[in-house]
């Protein structure tokens, strides 16, 4: 089984930020919505940093030298566009020397209203033996995340994968459990909701994170 870290089970400022991005009266402020996602990303970056390998490094201060433990290798941060950008920025604020990857995934609808997830674009550094962090604020069906992961594998096999989402559905977690390598994957979540609508939106969720962050998009 993939290890799941659910941060929203403890009382903290983390929960305050999640409450605000869910709140229909607060989320209408797009700038605050983006900033809250960014702050959530910063907290998640701090928590993930505790799991990374470290090495001792001698640091010279104005008055002498001191030995400190520092991160041995920066992770690669990967984001599913466009909704993932504010959350990605939060992680990048802390992993500020990390390389970055970007994946464009979208829902291609048919005439009956059904859809399938398609990857339109991907840009990534070499991932072989790197720690990979894939960011998407909403883990609904999990299909976008798995497709993004498989696309990223064309750039090499990472040594560990951290999946970061603010709100996940039970179905999305189950899909990730079935399709990603359990021994090499860790899931980081803020909250887990029970339901998905027929259009695969999480209930109660928060709505469309991309639209709330950047404005409504033209529908196909």
N, C-alpha and C positions, 0 to 999 in steps of 0.2 A: 504493500500500500504506500502511496505517496504521502509524505509527511505534510500535514496541514497546520499552519500557524494562523490562528484566528485572533487578531489583536483586539477586536471590538468586544470581547467578553469581559474585559477589565475596565473599570472606571478611569477615564483619562481624557485629556484634551483631544485625543484622537477621535473619541466618540462625539465630541462637540462638533468637530469638523464634518464628520459623516452626517450628523443630524442636520447641519446647515445645508449640505448639498442635497439632502432629501427634501427639505422643507420648501413647499411650493411658494411660500411668501418670500423666502430669502433667495432661492435659486434664480429668480428673475433678474437678479443683478449678476450679469455674466462675468464681470471682473472679479467679484467675490467668489463666484463658483469656481473660476479658474484658480484663484489664489488658494482656496480651500483644498482643491485637488493637489496643488503644488505642495502645500503643507503636509497633506497626508503622505505624499511621496517622500518628503524629507524624513518623516517618522519611520516609514518603511525602510528607507535606505539605512538609517541608523540601526534598525533591528537586524537587517540582513548583514550589515558590516560585522556583527558579532560572530557570524558563522564562517567568515572568510579566513584563509590562512594568513598568518603574520610572520614577520621576521624582525630580528633585532637590528637596529641601525644606530650608529653613533652620530649624535647631533651636537654641533658646535654652537654654544650660546655666547653672548658677549663676555661671559665670565668663566667659561670653562666648557666641559663636555659632559653629555649625559646619554645613556643608552635607552632607546625607546623602542617599543614594538609598533611597527607600521605595517600596513597592508602589503603583502608580498607581490600581488598582481591585481591591477585594477580590473573590474568586471567589464563586460560589454553590455551596454544598455540598448535594448531593442524595443521599438514602439510600434503598435498598430495604429495607423493614422485613421482619422484625425483626432478622435476623442482622447487618445492616449497622451497627447502632447503636454498638457499641464502636469499630469502625473509623472511623466518622463522627466520634465524639467525639475520637479522636486527631487527625484533621485540624482539627477545630474548636478544639482546644487551641492550635494554631499560627495558623490563620486565624481568630482570635478575634473579628473584627468582620465575618465573612462572614454573608450571609443564607443561609437553609437551606430545602430542599425535602424532602418525604417522600412516598414512594410505597409503597403496600401492594400487593404482588403475591403470588399464591398458585397452587398447583397444583390445578386442578379435575379430579378423577378420575372416570372412568366405571365401569360395572360390570365391565368387562374389565381394569381396572387401568391403562388408559391415562390420560393427563392432558394438559391444555393449560394454559398460563399465562394468568391473567387479572389485570387491574388492578382493584383494588377501591376505591382511594382515592388522591387526590393533592392535595398542598398545596404551592404554590410561589409565589415572587415573580416579577415580570417578568424574563424572561431575555434580552430583546433586546440584542444586542451585549455580553453578559456572558461571562465565562469560567465554564463549568459543569464541576463535578467530580462524577461519579456514582460512588457507592461501594457495593460489594457484595463480601463477603469471598471468595465462591466464584463463579467464572465457569465454569459447567458446560456447558449447551447454548448459552448466550448469549442465549436467547430472552427471559428476564426483563429483561436489560439493554436489549435493543433495544426491547421494549415500553415500558419506563420512559422511554427516550429519546424515543420517539414521543409519549408522553403529555405529556412536559415541553415538547415543541415547541408545544403549545397556548398556552404562556405567552411565546412569542417565540423567535426564532432566535438561539442563542448564537453568539458569534464563534469560540469554540473549546470542544471537549469533551475532558475528561480522564476516562478510564475507569480506576477503581482497584479491583483485586482482589488478594487475597493468593495464592490458588492458582487457576490456570486449566487447563482441558483444551485439547488441540489443537483439538477440534471447536468449542469455545466461541470460541476465537480466530478460527477460520475463519469462523464465523457473524458475528462482529463485523466482520470484514474485508469481508464481502459486503453488510452492511446499514447501516453507518454511513459518513458522508462521510470519505474518506481524508485529504483536504487539511485537514480541521478537527478531526481526532480523534487523540489520543495515548493509548496503552494503557500503564498502569503495573502491573506484576506482581511478585510475590515468587517464584513458582515455576510451572512448567508441567508437568503430568502428562499421560500419554499416553492413558489409558483412561477410559471412562464405563461404568457398569453399565447394565443394562436399565432401571433406575429413574432413570437420569441422575445418579448420584452419581459424583464424580471418584475415580479409583483411582490411587495410594494415598490421595490426598486427606487428609481428617481426620475424616470423618463429617458429621453435620448441625451446622453452625456455630450455627444458632439454638438448637437444643436444648442444645448444650454451653454456650452463653452464658447461657441463660435457663430451662432446664429443658424436659422433653419436653412436647409439645403433644398435644391430643386429635386423633386421626386421624379423617378422614372415613370 
